[in-house]
Amino acid sequence: MLKVDKLMNRTELQGREALESLLSQIPVIGIRDVQWEFPLASHEVDLIVHLQTAEQPYQLFCDILPSGQPRYVNHALLKMREEVTRGGPEVVPILIAPYFSPATREACQQNHVGYLDLEGNARISFGSVFIDRQVSVKPVVERRELKSLFRPRSAQVLRVMLRAPARIWRVAELAQASGVSLGHVSNVRTGLLDREWATASSDGLYLSQPDLLLDAWRDSYEAPAGEHKRFYTTLHGSALEDAARNVLSGNGEKDLWAAFASFSAAKWLAPYARTSTHYFYANHAGLEKLKTALKLEPSAKGENVMITLPKDEGVLSDTVEPAPGAICTSPVQTYLDLSIAGERGEEAAQYLRQERMTWPN
């Protein structure tokens, strides 16, 4: 067991034990001792491990982070750069955290800083020693945090921000625009800042990395919970389209009850893939209006109209009207729905993103 000089918190203790376990597996490494640093010490790292290899002695300068989110990692990388500059070739910088995402691992690698996380990911290189271990599964906590960020209430905030990523928002303005509480907006704000998908200034908050946010949302996206109704209609082509636009034009400006969705919305936003099935989101009132206007009959198979009644009606509050009566889910919502609609859907999603969701860096 390594000798220590101060009382450690849980993350520090786990980080030290993980480092000890990793180093003990390398036959050419001999561990001499470990020093825990104090606030007034000459160095600003948490842990210095003195070890010996066949070639020469090395010092591992380790910073143990409470989180591996980009905001913490990028700050630590700047600090590590100063420490390495102050030290010599025998100094090896290493970051330790509960979990590093692929993006933060890449950032460490680009800055020539080693890393080790408590999930088993590690990349440390010095002298004749090279350690590289990657774990593909995200930890439960990370998955839970991402799911929380994309749950219905949070999604309402994200939809508002993605309409104009460069717009700067005060928390109160964003709460009013999205229809959620100030506390919930604050939680979303923290999640975005921790991942560096957003930037905060004295004027407010804006999305600095909307593409990274959308990528993560797509990768975590699941179809909205709700009822899925299957119907058949004898209307086809322009007759069905005209009837749908006519009934959708009756939507209230702020009280929408139905909209084109998925492939049907993409037809108006960025036409790519043709499909014989028509897709809608609707509430119960919208369902009845669509059934009457489109002459819908229930169908167990052979349906050509699919209507989803989502539990979260936020998807109906985020719509666009690219042509009179063509009320469609927003480009973001349409993109997400297409991304889980099979191979043709993925292709249509990619085309939609290319045509309607390119934002300046």
C-alpha positions as CSV (number, residue, x, y, z in Angstrom):
1,M,0.0,0.0,0.0
2,L,1.3,3.4,-0.9
3,K,2.2,5.8,1.9
4,V,0.1,9.0,2.1
5,D,0.4,12.3,3.9
6,K,-3.2,13.6,4.4
7,L,-6.8,12.6,4.9
8,M,-8.4,11.8,1.5
9,N,-12.0,12.1,0.3
10,R,-13.7,9.2,-1.4
11,T,-12.8,10.1,-5.0
12,E,-9.2,10.8,-4.0
13,L,-9.0,7.4,-2.2
14,Q,-10.5,5.5,-5.1
15,G,-8.3,7.4,-7.6
16,R,-5.2,6.5,-5.6
17,E,-6.2,2.9,-5.3
18,A,-6.9,2.7,-9.0
19,L,-3.5,4.2,-9.8
20,E,-1.8,1.8,-7.4
21,S,-3.6,-1.2,-9.0
22,L,-2.7,-0.1,-12.5
23,L,1.0,0.5,-11.8
24,S,1.4,-2.7,-9.9
25,Q,0.6,-4.6,-13.1
26,I,3.7,-3.2,-14.9
27,P,6.8,-5.3,-14.0
28,V,9.3,-2.7,-15.0
29,I,7.9,-0.1,-12.5
30,G,9.1,0.2,-9.0
31,I,7.0,2.5,-6.8
32,R,9.1,4.4,-4.2
33,D,6.5,6.6,-2.5
34,V,3.6,8.9,-2.9
35,Q,3.1,12.5,-1.7
36,W,-0.2,14.2,-1.2
37,E,0.2,18.0,-1.8
38,F,-1.1,20.7,0.5
39,P,-2.5,24.1,-0.6
40,L,0.7,25.9,0.3
41,A,3.0,23.3,-1.4
42,S,5.2,24.4,-4.4
43,H,3.0,22.3,-6.8
44,E,-0.7,22.6,-7.5
45,V,-1.4,18.9,-8.1
46,D,-3.1,16.5,-5.7
47,L,-0.6,13.6,-5.9
48,I,3.0,13.0,-6.8
49,V,4.1,9.4,-7.3
50,H,7.8,8.8,-7.3
51,L,8.8,5.6,-9.2
52,Q,11.7,4.0,-10.8
53,T,11.9,2.2,-14.2
54,A,14.9,0.4,-15.7
55,E,15.9,3.6,-17.5
56,Q,15.4,6.3,-14.9
57,P,13.2,7.7,-12.1
58,Y,9.9,9.4,-12.9
59,Q,7.4,11.6,-11.1
60,L,3.8,11.2,-11.9
61,F,2.0,14.5,-11.3
62,C,-1.6,13.5,-10.7
63,D,-4.7,15.8,-10.5
64,I,-7.8,14.0,-9.1
65,L,-11.0,15.6,-10.4
66,P,-14.4,15.4,-8.9
67,S,-15.9,15.1,-12.4
68,G,-14.5,14.2,-15.9
69,Q,-16.8,16.7,-17.6
70,P,-15.0,19.0,-20.2
71,R,-15.3,22.1,-17.9
72,Y,-13.2,20.4,-15.2
73,V,-10.9,18.6,-17.6
74,N,-10.0,21.7,-19.7
75,H,-9.2,23.7,-16.6
76,A,-7.0,20.9,-15.3
77,L,-5.2,20.6,-18.6
78,L,-4.2,24.2,-18.5
79,K,-2.8,23.7,-14.9
80,M,-1.0,20.5,-15.9
81,R,0.7,22.4,-18.8
82,E,2.2,24.8,-16.3
83,E,3.3,22.0,-14.0
84,V,5.1,20.1,-16.8
85,T,6.7,23.3,-18.0
86,R,8.0,23.9,-14.5
87,G,9.3,20.3,-14.2
88,G,11.7,18.3,-16.3
89,P,11.4,15.3,-18.7
90,E,11.0,13.0,-15.8
91,V,7.6,14.7,-14.9
92,V,4.6,12.7,-16.2
93,P,1.2,14.6,-16.0
94,I,-1.9,12.5,-15.3
95,L,-5.6,13.3,-14.7
96,I,-7.8,11.0,-12.6
97,A,-11.6,11.2,-12.5
98,P,-14.6,9.0,-12.0
99,Y,-15.2,8.9,-15.8
100,F,-13.7,10.4,-18.9
101,S,-15.8,10.5,-22.0
102,P,-14.2,9.8,-25.4
103,A,-14.1,13.5,-26.1
104,T,-12.3,14.3,-22.9
105,R,-9.9,11.4,-23.4
106,E,-9.1,12.8,-26.8
107,A,-8.4,16.2,-25.2
108,C,-6.0,14.7,-22.8
109,Q,-4.2,12.8,-25.6
110,Q,-3.9,16.0,-27.7
111,N,-2.4,17.8,-24.7
112,H,0.0,14.9,-24.0
113,V,-1.5,14.3,-20.6
114,G,-2.2,10.8,-19.3
115,Y,-5.5,9.8,-17.9
116,L,-7.1,7.2,-15.7
117,D,-10.7,6.9,-14.7
118,L,-12.5,4.7,-12.2
119,E,-14.4,2.8,-15.0
120,G,-11.1,1.4,-16.3
121,N,-10.2,3.8,-19.1
122,A,-6.5,4.7,-19.0
123,R,-3.7,6.0,-21.3
124,I,-0.3,6.6,-19.7
125,S,3.0,6.8,-21.5
126,F,6.5,7.5,-20.4
127,G,9.9,5.9,-21.2
128,S,9.3,2.2,-22.1
129,V,5.9,2.2,-20.4
130,F,2.8,2.4,-22.5
131,I,-0.6,1.7,-21.0
132,D,-3.8,2.0,-23.1
133,R,-7.1,0.6,-21.9
134,Q,-10.5,1.6,-23.2
135,V,-13.9,0.6,-21.9
136,S,-16.8,1.0,-24.3
137,V,-19.7,1.1,-21.8
138,K,-20.7,4.4,-20.2
139,P,-21.1,4.2,-16.4
140,V,-24.6,4.2,-15.0
141,V,-24.2,7.7,-13.5
142,E,-23.2,9.2,-16.9
143,R,-26.1,7.6,-18.7
144,R,-28.5,8.8,-16.0
145,E,-27.2,12.4,-16.2
146,L,-27.5,12.4,-20.0
147,K,-31.0,11.0,-19.8
148,S,-31.9,13.6,-17.3
149,L,-30.7,16.3,-19.7
150,F,-32.9,15.0,-22.5
151,R,-36.1,14.3,-20.5
152,P,-39.2,16.1,-21.5
153,R,-38.9,19.2,-19.4
154,S,-35.2,19.6,-20.1
155,A,-35.9,19.0,-23.8
156,Q,-38.3,21.9,-23.9
157,V,-35.4,24.2,-22.8
158,L,-33.1,22.6,-25.4
159,R,-35.6,23.0,-28.2
160,V,-35.9,26.7,-27.5
161,M,-32.2,27.2,-27.5
162,L,-31.6,25.1,-30.6
163,R,-34.0,27.4,-32.6
164,A,-31.3,30.1,-32.5
165,P,-28.1,28.7,-30.8
166,A,-26.3,32.1,-30.8
167,R,-29.1,33.9,-29.0
168,I,-28.1,34.8,-25.4
169,W,-30.6,33.9,-22.8
170,R,-31.2,35.0,-19.2
171,V,-32.4,32.2,-17.0
172,A,-35.8,33.9,-16.4
173,E,-36.3,34.5,-20.1
174,L,-35.5,30.9,-20.9
175,A,-37.9,29.7,-18.3
176,Q,-40.7,31.8,-19.7
177,A,-40.0,30.8,-23.3
178,S,-39.8,27.1,-22.5
179,G,-42.6,27.0,-19.9
180,V,-40.5,25.3,-17.2
181,S,-39.4,26.4,-13.8
182,L,-36.4,28.5,-13.0
183,G,-34.9,25.7,-11.0
184,H,-35.2,23.3,-14.0
185,V,-33.6,25.8,-16.4
186,S,-30.7,26.2,-13.9
187,N,-30.2,22.4,-13.9
188,V,-30.1,22.4,-17.7
189,R,-27.7,25.3,-17.6
190,T,-25.3,23.5,-15.3
191,G,-25.4,20.3,-17.5
192,L,-24.7,22.3,-20.6
193,L,-21.8,24.3,-19.0
194,D,-20.2,21.2,-17.5
195,R,-20.1,19.6,-21.0
196,E,-19.0,22.9,-22.5
197,W,-21.9,22.8,-25.0
198,A,-22.9,26.3,-23.8
199,T,-21.1,29.4,-22.7
200,A,-22.1,31.8,-20.0
201,S,-21.2,35.5,-20.0
202,S,-22.4,38.5,-18.0
203,D,-25.2,38.9,-20.6
204,G,-26.5,35.3,-20.2
205,L,-26.2,31.8,-21.7
206,Y,-25.9,30.7,-25.3
207,L,-25.1,27.4,-27.1
208,S,-21.5,27.4,-28.2
209,Q,-21.4,23.8,-29.4
210,P,-24.9,23.0,-30.7
211,D,-23.7,20.2,-32.9
212,L,-22.1,18.3,-30.0
213,L,-25.3,18.8,-28.1
214,L,-27.4,17.5,-31.0
215,D,-25.1,14.5,-31.4
216,A,-25.4,13.5,-27.8
217,W,-29.2,14.0,-27.9
218,R,-29.5,11.8,-31.1
219,D,-27.3,9.1,-29.5
220,S,-29.5,9.0,-26.4
221,Y,-32.8,9.6,-28.1
222,E,-35.8,7.2,-27.7
223,A,-39.2,7.6,-29.3
224,P,-41.5,9.7,-27.1
225,A,-43.7,7.6,-24.8
226,G,-47.4,7.6,-25.7
227,E,-50.1,5.8,-27.7
228,H,-49.4,4.7,-31.3
229,K,-52.5,4.5,-33.5
230,R,-52.5,2.8,-36.9
231,F,-55.0,3.7,-39.6
232,Y,-55.9,3.2,-43.2
233,T,-57.3,5.8,-45.5
234,T,-58.5,5.6,-49.1
235,L,-57.1,9.1,-49.7
236,H,-53.9,9.1,-51.6
237,G,-51.4,11.6,-53.0
238,S,-52.4,15.2,-53.3
239,A,-55.9,14.5,-52.0
240,L,-54.6,13.2,-48.7
241,E,-52.0,16.0,-48.5
242,D,-54.6,18.7,-49.2
243,A,-57.0,17.3,-46.6
244,A,-54.2,17.1,-44.0
245,R,-53.0,20.7,-44.6
246,N,-56.6,21.9,-44.5
247,V,-57.3,20.4,-41.1
248,L,-53.9,21.3,-39.7
249,S,-54.4,24.9,-40.7
250,G,-57.1,25.1,-38.0
251,N,-54.4,24.7,-35.3
252,G,-54.4,27.6,-32.8
253,E,-51.3,29.7,-32.8
254,K,-50.3,28.6,-29.3
255,D,-52.6,25.7,-28.8
256,L,-51.5,23.1,-31.4
257,W,-53.2,19.8,-31.4
258,A,-51.6,18.0,-34.4
259,A,-48.6,18.2,-36.8
260,F,-46.8,16.3,-39.5
261,A,-44.0,14.2,-38.1
262,S,-41.0,12.1,-39.1
263,F,-40.9,11.4,-42.9
264,S,-44.1,13.5,-43.4
265,A,-42.5,16.5,-41.8
266,A,-39.2,15.9,-43.6
267,K,-41.0,16.0,-46.9
268,W,-41.7,19.7,-46.2
269,L,-38.5,20.6,-44.5
270,A,-35.9,18.8,-46.7
271,P,-37.4,16.2,-49.1
272,Y,-35.2,13.1,-49.4
273,A,-36.9,9.7,-48.8
274,R,-40.4,8.9,-50.1
275,T,-42.7,6.7,-48.0
276,S,-46.2,5.5,-48.5
277,T,-47.0,6.0,-44.8
278,H,-48.0,9.4,-43.3
279,Y,-46.9,10.3,-39.8
280,F,-48.5,12.7,-37.3
281,Y,-48.2,13.8,-33.7
282,A,-51.5,14.7,-32.1
283,N,-53.3,15.1,-28.8
284,H,-56.7,13.5,-28.3
285,A,-58.6,16.4,-29.9
286,G,-56.2,16.4,-32.8
287,L,-56.7,12.6,-33.3
288,E,-60.5,13.0,-33.7
289,K,-60.1,15.9,-36.2
290,L,-57.5,13.9,-38.2
291,K,-59.8,10.8,-38.2
292,T,-62.6,12.8,-39.6
293,A,-60.7,14.9,-42.2
294,L,-58.6,12.0,-43.5
295,K,-61.4,9.4,-43.4
296,L,-59.3,7.1,-41.2
297,E,-60.3,3.5,-40.3
298,P,-58.4,1.5,-37.7
299,S,-56.0,-1.0,-39.2
300,A,-54.1,-3.9,-37.6
301,K,-51.9,-4.2,-40.7
302,G,-51.5,-2.5,-44.0
303,E,-51.8,0.9,-42.4
304,N,-50.8,4.0,-44.3
305,V,-51.3,6.6,-41.5
306,M,-49.5,6.5,-38.1
307,I,-50.6,8.9,-35.4
308,T,-48.7,9.2,-32.1
309,L,-50.3,10.7,-29.0
310,P,-47.2,11.6,-27.0
311,K,-47.4,11.9,-23.2
312,D,-45.1,14.9,-23.6
313,E,-46.9,17.4,-25.7
314,G,-43.8,19.5,-25.9
315,V,-43.2,18.1,-29.4
316,L,-46.4,19.9,-30.4
317,S,-45.2,23.2,-29.0
318,D,-42.1,23.2,-31.2
319,T,-43.4,23.4,-34.8
320,V,-42.8,25.2,-38.0
321,E,-45.0,26.0,-41.0
322,P,-42.9,25.8,-44.2
323,A,-46.0,26.1,-46.4
324,P,-49.6,27.2,-45.6
325,G,-51.2,24.5,-43.4
326,A,-48.1,22.3,-43.4
327,I,-47.6,22.4,-39.7
328,C,-44.5,20.2,-39.0
329,T,-42.5,19.2,-36.1
330,S,-39.3,21.4,-35.9
331,P,-36.2,20.4,-37.8
332,V,-34.6,19.3,-34.5
333,Q,-37.6,17.0,-33.5
334,T,-37.9,15.7,-37.0
335,Y,-34.2,14.9,-37.1
336,L,-34.4,13.0,-33.9
337,D,-37.4,11.0,-35.0
338,L,-35.8,10.1,-38.3
339,S,-32.5,9.1,-36.6
340,I,-34.3,6.1,-35.1
341,A,-36.4,5.2,-38.1
342,G,-34.1,2.7,-39.7
343,E,-31.5,3.0,-42.4
344,R,-33.6,5.2,-44.7
345,G,-34.5,7.3,-41.8
346,E,-30.9,7.8,-40.8
347,E,-30.1,8.9,-44.4
348,A,-33.1,11.3,-44.4
349,A,-31.9,12.7,-41.0
350,Q,-28.5,13.3,-42.3
351,Y,-29.8,15.2,-45.3
352,L,-32.2,17.2,-43.1
353,R,-29.4,18.2,-40.8
354,Q,-27.2,19.2,-43.7
355,E,-29.9,21.3,-45.2
356,R,-31.6,22.9,-42.2
357,M,-29.3,22.7,-39.2
358,T,-25.8,24.0,-40.0
359,W,-24.7,26.6,-37.5
360,P,-21.6,28.8,-37.5
361,N,-18.9,27.9,-35.0
